[in-house]
Amino acid sequence: MGKKERVARRQSLDTWQSLGARFSTVSRHAPVFCAVVACCCASLAARYWSHEMEHGDFSHDGDFGDAARRLAALINAGTPVAVREHMSETELEAALGHLQQTPLGWSKRVGSFIELLNFDTEHLRVEEDDFTLTERSFDGPVVLKRANGGLATVARAHLHASKLTKIDTMVRPSRSMLLPIGYGAPAKSKDGKWHPDLKPFSPCPNCSLPLKRFLEFTMNPERPMQFQTAAQDDINIQLQTHGVKGEQLPWLAALIQEKRIYNVPQLDAYMTGPNCNNDARMGVAGSLRGLPFRGHAGALTEAVVGRKLFAIYPPRELVTTGVSLKCPWMPWQSTNENNAVNEALESFFFGKDDPNPTEGNLTLRSCIDQRTTPIQWLVQEYPKLPLDLRPLLILMVPGEVLWIPDGWQHLTVNLDDAFYIFKPSCQTQGQSAVTSDQVRTVVREICERSDRFCPEAKYCHPFCAACDPEQGGVDCGL
């Protein structure tokens, strides 16, 4: 398909979605007629969207440069490698690809090495209406392909840049390890401790800014995220922990009220319960922004605009509150877990990346070390891992929903400017809805399928009594 044909198809998609949304809105005046028209518009939009997904509208047009191909080849070979010994900073920057504006006014990334990586998505993808799914099907990560394109065919009409950049509603961005943005940070009290507004899930009343300012600031193609962008740079922010709530956007509230947000009956043990406050929210991130590895209570994420990369590890602990600071690779944890947040903050605000690592240096950074951005981790640290300890890689596209259970640690990189809807679980009482035995079963299946996290790899699971060989080397097999 040529470029002009794809643009025309995209414009048709936006037209049908806009008409569908308009008729849905005015349906109270002529309910039967408008409902039929809205249904037809949604159906046509879904057909266009399905075609785009099938034929790769988000693809690269073959526009992969030598740098992108070289980097992907180094990583996919599977042999632990320090890529900065083989490629220059300029080449690594080129391997990220380049931005291209979409009809919605946002940017997609073209020709990135990320598109050439080996993914696990196909092994985890199931159809939304698969009647064979049970509660046990969701003991591990699952990618659900939504019928008729899901929210991507409904919400896109509301996400044009010309509309969103006029909205003044206040939002609370996050940075690094789910830290609030904290303008004016770093800030320490007189006793040398970090200001509590910088800690995970802190209230941070002074960390808000208008949505339109956030979008202009962090999704500005004139100030793109680059490979050399420091983790503490102000453009390295996104809406994640708090997101945009339904009461802030009427159309989002309508989707929630109409239960258009994806619900999984098999996940009732996670998603329902007394005093449960887990309304869906919208996350927003500019291209190449993301969040480092963290584990928390289970959640559903549906891609609406743009592609989103997840790197996922089995849980180190079945956390349902706060953020797990146990690392999914050696060293397995901070030397002082009680001080892990302080260590993370110190490295984030003051840590300096070593631009010239010593030759043959395959030493992995601790996950507490927050000096690198997620895209830097993917380029510099991920290739150092042996195949049997590499995380699951999933590249979500619009129309797909990803379920990540309690405690599964994950890193994200938004390949394009991305909008997504996420719905957290209700597990806020410290009691996980999944057991260690169920996790063990899922990990065993991954081991048999892909030779990862197997007994020989000695991956530190939540059912291990100890992981450090210096502590006796307790067997962490399955």
C-alpha positions as CSV (number, residue, x, y, z in Angstrom):
1,M,0.0,0.0,0.0
2,G,1.4,3.4,-1.0
3,K,1.7,6.3,1.4
4,K,-1.1,8.3,-0.2
5,E,-3.5,5.4,0.1
6,R,-2.6,4.9,3.7
7,V,-3.2,8.6,4.5
8,A,-6.6,8.4,2.7
9,R,-7.5,5.3,4.7
10,R,-6.5,6.9,7.9
11,Q,-8.6,10.0,7.1
12,S,-11.6,7.8,6.3
13,L,-11.1,6.0,9.6
14,D,-11.1,9.3,11.6
15,T,-14.2,10.4,9.6
16,W,-16.2,7.3,10.5
17,Q,-15.1,7.4,14.1
18,S,-16.1,11.1,14.4
19,L,-19.5,10.5,12.8
20,G,-20.1,7.5,15.1
21,A,-19.2,9.6,18.2
22,R,-21.5,12.4,17.0
23,F,-24.5,10.2,16.4
24,S,-23.9,8.4,19.7
25,T,-24.0,11.8,21.4
26,V,-27.2,13.0,19.8
27,S,-29.0,9.6,20.0
28,R,-31.4,10.9,22.6
29,H,-33.2,13.0,19.9
30,A,-33.7,10.1,17.5
31,P,-32.6,7.0,19.4
32,V,-33.3,4.2,16.9
33,F,-32.0,6.0,13.8
34,C,-28.9,7.4,15.5
35,A,-28.1,4.1,17.2
36,V,-28.2,2.3,13.8
37,V,-26.0,5.0,12.2
38,A,-23.5,5.0,15.1
39,C,-23.3,1.2,14.9
40,C,-22.6,1.3,11.2
41,C,-20.0,4.0,11.6
42,A,-18.3,2.0,14.3
43,S,-18.4,-1.1,12.2
44,L,-16.8,0.7,9.2
45,A,-14.2,2.3,11.5
46,A,-13.4,-1.2,12.9
47,R,-12.9,-2.6,9.4
48,Y,-10.5,0.2,8.6
49,W,-8.7,-0.3,11.9
50,S,-8.5,-4.1,11.4
51,H,-7.0,-3.5,7.9
52,E,-4.4,-1.1,9.4
53,M,-3.4,-3.6,12.0
54,E,-3.3,-6.5,9.6
55,H,-1.3,-4.6,7.0
56,G,1.0,-2.7,9.3
57,D,0.0,1.0,9.1
58,F,2.3,1.5,12.0
59,S,5.1,-0.2,10.2
60,H,8.3,1.3,8.8
61,D,7.8,1.3,5.1
62,G,11.1,-0.7,5.0
63,D,12.8,2.4,6.2
64,F,15.3,0.7,8.5
65,G,18.8,2.2,8.4
66,D,22.0,0.2,8.8
67,A,22.2,1.3,12.5
68,A,18.8,-0.1,13.4
69,R,19.5,-3.4,11.6
70,R,23.0,-3.7,13.3
71,L,21.7,-3.0,16.8
72,A,18.7,-5.4,16.4
73,A,21.1,-8.1,15.1
74,L,23.5,-7.7,18.0
75,I,20.6,-8.0,20.5
76,N,18.7,-10.9,18.7
77,A,21.9,-13.0,18.4
78,G,21.4,-13.8,22.1
79,T,25.0,-13.7,23.1
80,P,25.6,-11.2,26.0
81,V,27.2,-8.1,24.5
82,A,28.0,-4.5,25.5
83,V,26.7,-2.8,22.4
84,R,28.5,0.4,23.0
85,E,31.7,-1.4,22.2
86,H,30.4,-2.1,18.7
87,M,28.4,1.1,17.9
88,S,29.0,4.8,18.5
89,E,26.6,7.2,20.2
90,T,25.7,8.6,16.8
91,E,24.9,5.1,15.5
92,L,22.8,4.3,18.5
93,E,20.8,7.5,18.1
94,A,20.2,6.6,14.5
95,A,19.0,3.2,15.5
96,L,16.1,4.7,17.3
97,G,14.5,5.8,14.0
98,H,12.8,9.1,13.4
99,L,9.5,10.7,14.1
100,Q,6.7,11.1,11.6
101,Q,3.5,13.1,12.2
102,T,0.2,11.2,12.0
103,P,-3.2,12.6,11.0
104,L,-4.1,12.9,14.7
105,G,-1.3,15.5,15.1
106,W,0.9,13.2,17.2
107,S,4.1,11.4,16.2
108,K,4.9,7.8,15.4
109,R,8.4,6.5,15.3
110,V,9.6,5.0,12.0
111,G,12.5,2.7,11.3
112,S,13.4,1.9,14.9
113,F,15.4,-1.2,15.9
114,I,12.7,-2.0,18.4
115,E,10.4,-3.1,15.6
116,L,13.1,-5.7,14.7
117,L,13.4,-7.4,18.1
118,N,12.2,-10.9,18.9
119,F,8.9,-10.6,20.7
120,D,6.8,-13.0,22.8
121,T,3.5,-11.4,21.9
122,E,2.3,-14.2,19.7
123,H,2.7,-16.8,22.5
124,L,0.6,-14.7,24.9
125,R,-2.1,-13.4,22.5
126,V,-5.6,-14.7,22.7
127,E,-8.9,-13.5,21.2
128,E,-11.2,-11.4,23.3
129,D,-14.1,-13.8,22.9
130,D,-12.1,-17.0,23.4
131,F,-14.5,-19.2,25.3
132,T,-11.7,-21.5,26.6
133,L,-10.3,-18.8,28.9
134,T,-10.5,-19.6,32.6
135,E,-9.3,-17.8,35.8
136,R,-6.1,-19.8,35.6
137,S,-5.5,-18.4,32.1
138,F,-4.6,-15.1,33.8
139,D,-2.1,-16.3,36.3
140,G,0.5,-14.9,34.0
141,P,0.6,-12.1,31.4
142,V,-2.0,-12.2,28.7
143,V,-2.4,-10.1,25.5
144,L,-6.1,-9.9,24.5
145,K,-7.0,-9.0,21.0
146,R,-10.2,-7.0,21.1
147,A,-13.0,-7.6,18.7
148,N,-13.6,-4.8,16.2
149,G,-10.6,-2.8,17.4
150,G,-11.8,-2.1,21.0
151,L,-11.4,1.4,22.3
152,A,-9.1,2.3,19.5
153,T,-12.2,2.6,17.2
154,V,-14.1,4.7,19.8
155,A,-11.7,7.0,21.6
156,R,-9.5,8.1,18.7
157,A,-12.0,10.7,17.6
158,H,-11.5,12.5,20.9
159,L,-7.7,12.4,20.9
160,H,-6.8,14.8,18.1
161,A,-4.0,17.1,19.1
162,S,-6.1,20.2,18.2
163,K,-8.6,19.2,20.9
164,L,-6.4,17.9,23.7
165,T,-4.0,20.8,23.6
166,K,-6.8,23.2,24.6
167,I,-7.8,21.3,27.8
168,D,-6.8,23.0,31.1
169,T,-7.7,20.1,33.4
170,M,-4.9,19.5,35.9
171,V,-2.8,16.3,35.7
172,R,0.0,14.8,37.8
173,P,2.8,13.4,35.7
174,S,5.3,10.7,36.9
175,R,8.9,10.3,36.3
176,S,11.5,7.5,37.0
177,M,10.2,4.8,39.3
178,L,6.6,6.0,39.5
179,L,7.9,9.2,41.2
180,P,5.8,12.4,40.9
181,I,7.3,14.9,38.6
182,G,8.4,17.1,41.5
183,Y,9.3,20.4,39.8
184,G,12.0,22.1,41.8
185,A,13.4,18.7,42.8
186,P,15.9,17.5,44.0
187,A,15.0,18.6,47.5
188,K,16.3,17.3,50.8
189,S,15.3,18.2,54.3
190,K,17.8,19.5,56.8
191,D,18.4,15.9,58.1
192,G,19.5,14.9,54.6
193,K,16.4,12.9,53.7
194,W,14.5,13.3,50.5
195,H,11.4,15.3,50.4
196,P,8.4,12.9,50.8
197,D,6.8,14.3,47.6
198,L,9.4,12.5,45.6
199,K,8.6,9.0,46.9
200,P,6.5,6.4,45.0
201,F,2.7,7.1,45.2
202,S,3.2,10.2,47.3
203,P,0.4,12.8,47.4
204,C,2.7,15.5,45.9
205,P,0.1,18.4,45.9
206,N,2.5,20.7,44.1
207,C,3.3,18.3,41.2
208,S,0.3,19.2,39.0
209,L,0.2,21.1,35.7
210,P,-2.5,21.7,33.0
211,L,-2.9,18.8,30.5
212,K,-2.3,21.1,27.5
213,R,1.0,22.3,29.1
214,F,2.0,18.7,29.7
215,L,1.3,17.7,26.1
216,E,3.1,20.8,24.7
217,F,6.0,20.1,26.9
218,T,6.6,16.4,26.6
219,M,5.1,15.5,23.2
220,N,6.7,18.4,21.3
221,P,8.5,17.0,18.2
222,E,10.8,20.0,18.4
223,R,12.1,18.6,21.7
224,P,12.2,14.8,21.2
225,M,13.4,12.2,23.6
226,Q,16.8,11.1,22.5
227,F,19.2,8.3,23.4
228,Q,21.4,10.7,25.3
229,T,18.5,12.4,27.1
230,A,19.3,12.1,30.9
231,A,16.8,10.3,33.1
232,Q,16.4,13.4,35.3
233,D,15.7,15.7,32.2
234,D,12.3,17.4,32.6
235,I,11.0,16.1,29.2
236,N,11.3,12.5,30.6
237,I,7.8,12.5,32.1
238,Q,4.5,10.8,31.4
239,L,1.0,10.4,32.8
240,Q,0.9,7.0,34.4
241,T,0.4,6.5,38.2
242,H,-2.5,9.0,38.4
243,G,-3.4,9.4,34.8
244,V,-6.4,11.4,33.5
245,K,-9.6,10.5,35.3
246,G,-13.1,10.1,33.8
247,E,-14.4,13.2,35.6
248,Q,-11.7,15.3,33.8
249,L,-12.8,14.2,30.3
250,P,-16.6,13.8,29.7
251,W,-16.1,11.3,26.8
252,L,-13.9,9.2,29.0
253,A,-16.5,9.2,31.7
254,A,-19.1,8.1,29.2
255,L,-16.9,5.2,28.1
256,I,-16.5,4.1,31.7
257,Q,-20.2,4.5,32.4
258,E,-21.2,2.6,29.3
259,K,-18.7,-0.2,30.4
260,R,-16.8,0.2,27.1
261,I,-13.6,-0.2,29.2
262,Y,-12.6,-3.8,28.9
263,N,-13.8,-6.1,31.6
264,V,-12.7,-9.7,32.0
265,P,-15.1,-11.9,34.0
266,Q,-12.3,-14.3,34.8
267,L,-10.5,-11.5,36.7
268,D,-13.4,-10.8,39.1
269,A,-11.2,-11.9,42.0
270,Y,-8.8,-9.1,41.1
271,M,-11.1,-6.3,39.8
272,T,-14.1,-6.4,42.2
273,G,-14.5,-6.2,45.9
274,P,-15.8,-4.1,48.8
275,N,-14.7,-0.5,48.9
276,C,-12.9,-1.0,45.5
277,N,-11.8,2.2,43.8
278,N,-10.3,1.2,40.5
279,D,-11.9,3.3,37.9
280,A,-10.1,3.3,34.5
281,R,-7.8,6.2,33.7
282,M,-6.0,7.4,30.6
283,G,-2.2,7.3,30.4
284,V,-0.3,9.5,28.1
285,A,3.4,9.4,27.0
286,G,5.6,10.9,24.3
287,S,7.7,8.7,22.1
288,L,10.6,6.9,23.9
289,R,9.3,7.9,27.3
290,G,8.7,5.0,29.7
291,L,9.1,3.8,33.3
292,P,11.8,1.5,34.7
293,F,11.1,-2.0,36.2
294,R,8.6,-2.1,39.0
295,G,6.2,-4.6,40.3
296,H,2.7,-3.7,41.7
297,A,-0.8,-5.0,41.9
298,G,-2.3,-6.4,38.7
299,A,-3.7,-4.1,36.0
300,L,-5.2,-4.1,32.5
301,T,-3.8,-1.7,29.9
302,E,-5.4,-1.1,26.5
303,A,-3.5,0.6,23.7
304,V,-5.6,3.3,22.0
305,V,-3.1,5.4,20.0
306,G,0.5,4.4,19.4
307,R,2.6,1.3,20.2
308,K,3.9,0.4,23.7
309,L,6.7,-1.9,24.5
310,F,6.7,-4.0,27.7
311,A,9.6,-6.0,29.1
312,I,8.2,-8.3,31.8
313,Y,9.7,-10.6,34.5
314,P,8.1,-13.1,36.8
315,P,7.5,-11.6,40.3
316,R,10.2,-11.5,42.9
317,E,7.5,-11.0,45.5
318,L,3.7,-11.0,45.2
319,V,3.2,-7.3,46.0
320,T,-0.2,-5.7,45.9
321,T,0.6,-2.3,47.5
322,G,3.4,0.1,46.8
323,V,6.3,-0.8,44.5
324,S,8.5,-3.8,44.6
325,L,12.2,-2.8,44.8
326,K,13.6,-6.3,44.5
327,C,15.6,-6.6,41.3
328,P,14.8,-9.2,38.5
329,W,18.5,-9.9,37.9
330,M,21.6,-10.0,40.0
331,P,22.3,-8.3,42.3
332,W,18.8,-9.3,43.4
333,Q,18.2,-6.4,45.7
334,S,19.7,-3.3,47.3
335,T,22.4,-3.7,49.8
336,N,20.1,-2.0,52.2
337,E,16.4,-2.5,51.3
338,N,15.3,0.0,53.9
339,N,17.3,2.6,52.1
340,A,16.4,1.5,48.5
341,V,14.2,4.5,47.7
342,N,16.9,6.9,48.9
343,E,19.4,5.0,46.7
344,A,17.1,5.3,43.7
345,L,16.5,9.0,44.2
346,E,20.2,9.6,44.7
347,S,21.2,7.8,41.5
348,F,18.3,9.4,39.6
349,F,19.1,13.0,40.4
350,F,22.8,12.9,40.8
351,G,24.0,9.7,39.0
352,K,26.1,10.1,35.9
353,D,26.1,7.6,33.1
354,D,29.6,6.3,32.1
355,P,29.9,7.0,28.4
356,N,32.9,4.8,27.9
357,P,32.5,1.5,29.7
358,T,35.6,-0.7,29.9
359,E,36.1,-3.2,27.2
360,G,34.2,-6.5,27.9
361,N,32.2,-4.9,30.7
362,L,29.0,-7.1,31.0
363,T,28.2,-6.0,34.5
364,L,24.6,-5.3,35.0
365,R,23.3,-2.2,36.8
366,S,21.1,-2.8,39.8
367,C,17.5,-2.1,39.2
368,I,17.8,0.4,42.1
369,D,20.2,2.4,39.9
370,Q,17.8,4.9,38.2
371,R,20.4,6.9,36.2
372,T,19.4,5.4,32.9
373,T,16.1,5.9,31.0
374,P,14.1,2.8,29.9
375,I,15.3,3.2,26.3
376,Q,18.9,3.4,27.5
377,W,18.3,0.2,29.6
378,L,16.9,-1.5,26.5
379,V,20.0,-0.6,24.5
380,Q,22.7,-0.9,27.1
381,E,21.6,-3.4,29.7
382,Y,19.1,-5.8,28.0
383,P,21.8,-7.1,25.5
384,K,24.1,-8.0,28.4
385,L,21.6,-10.6,29.7
386,P,21.9,-14.2,28.7
387,L,18.9,-15.5,26.8
388,D,17.6,-17.6,29.8
389,L,17.4,-14.5,31.9
390,R,15.9,-12.0,29.4
391,P,12.4,-10.7,30.1
392,L,9.4,-11.3,28.0
393,L,9.1,-8.7,25.3
394,I,5.7,-7.5,24.2
395,L,4.9,-4.8,21.6
396,M,1.3,-3.7,22.1
397,V,-0.6,-2.1,19.2
398,P,-4.0,-0.3,19.4
399,G,-6.8,-2.8,19.8
400,E,-4.9,-5.0,22.3
401,V,-5.2,-5.3,26.0
402,L,-2.4,-6.5,28.2
403,W,-3.0,-8.1,31.6
404,I,0.0,-8.1,34.0
405,P,-0.7,-10.0,37.3
406,D,0.4,-9.0,40.8
407,G,4.1,-8.5,41.3
408,W,5.2,-9.2,37.7
409,Q,7.9,-6.6,37.2
410,H,7.8,-4.6,34.0
411,L,9.6,-1.8,32.1
412,T,7.8,0.2,29.5
413,V,9.0,2.2,26.4
414,N,6.4,4.0,24.4
415,L,7.6,3.6,20.8
416,D,5.2,6.3,19.5
417,D,3.3,9.1,21.1
418,A,0.9,6.9,23.1
419,F,-2.5,7.1,24.7
420,Y,-3.8,4.1,26.6
421,I,-6.5,3.2,29.1
422,F,-5.4,1.3,32.2
423,K,-7.6,-0.2,34.9
424,P,-5.9,-1.2,38.2
425,S,-7.0,-4.2,40.3
426,C,-8.6,-3.9,43.7
427,Q,-5.8,-5.7,45.5
428,T,-4.9,-3.0,48.0
429,Q,-5.1,-5.0,51.3
430,G,-1.7,-6.7,50.8
431,Q,-3.2,-10.1,49.9
432,S,-2.5,-11.3,46.4
433,A,-5.2,-13.2,44.4
434,V,-2.5,-15.5,43.0
435,T,-0.4,-18.0,44.9
436,S,3.2,-18.9,44.6
437,D,2.2,-22.3,43.3
438,Q,0.3,-20.6,40.5
439,V,3.2,-18.4,39.7
440,R,5.5,-21.5,39.7
441,T,3.2,-23.2,37.1
442,V,3.3,-20.2,34.8
443,V,7.0,-19.9,35.0
444,R,7.5,-23.6,34.3
445,E,5.4,-23.2,31.2
446,I,7.5,-20.2,30.0
447,C,10.6,-22.3,30.7
448,E,9.3,-25.2,28.6
449,R,8.3,-22.8,25.8
450,S,11.3,-20.5,25.6
451,D,14.0,-21.8,27.9
452,R,13.8,-18.8,30.2
453,F,13.6,-18.6,34.0
454,C,14.4,-22.4,34.2
455,P,16.0,-24.1,37.2
456,E,19.4,-23.9,35.6
457,A,19.1,-20.1,35.2
458,K,18.6,-19.8,39.0
459,Y,16.1,-17.0,38.6
460,C,15.0,-15.7,42.0
461,H,11.3,-16.5,42.4
462,P,9.0,-15.5,45.2
463,F,9.0,-19.2,46.4
464,C,12.8,-19.1,47.0
465,A,14.0,-19.0,50.6
466,A,17.1,-17.2,49.5
467,C,18.8,-16.2,46.2
468,D,22.3,-14.9,47.0
469,P,24.9,-17.7,46.6
470,E,26.8,-16.2,49.5
471,Q,23.8,-16.9,51.7
472,G,23.9,-20.6,50.9
473,G,22.7,-20.7,47.4
474,V,19.2,-22.1,48.2
475,D,17.8,-23.9,45.2
476,C,15.4,-21.6,43.3
477,G,14.3,-24.2,40.8
478,L,10.8,-25.0,39.8
